[in-house]
Amino acid sequence: MVYDETGTLVEVILSAEDFRTYLRALLAEADWEALPSHLQDAVDLLLVDEVRHEKEAAREFDEILAEE
């Protein structure tokens, strides 16, 4: 946390993982239409990154069945 010379909190610095956790909480709890556009954009990017990761880990269904 960053405070100015009067002791007022002016900034909070988060790690990337903490920010992702915050965005997931917003996604689960907040009204999407009530979120400011910059947070909607951040959540959209988070979801795109998650899908990209899932796509890299995806396997063909036939390949999975052939293992059994």
Steps between C-alpha positions, in 0.01 A plus 500: 500500500621848418408800714555869432667738742173549693454127554223463245501177304558596137603175335497124549753287316398140425686209355368373169356190667323712764350714224377186319342381826333838539363481145365149558322622813350789306384262230332277756339768713453828313229611263675503162314811382601688815872442445698782340617426146866467602411218741278333240795511261733354763257214570466437125879475466516266799243271340681508165824400672327214681346370177836526325658290775218244486535477123872420532420222747206362298517155347291336231216288635598205279853517642366476855276204411788319330696499828242288678 
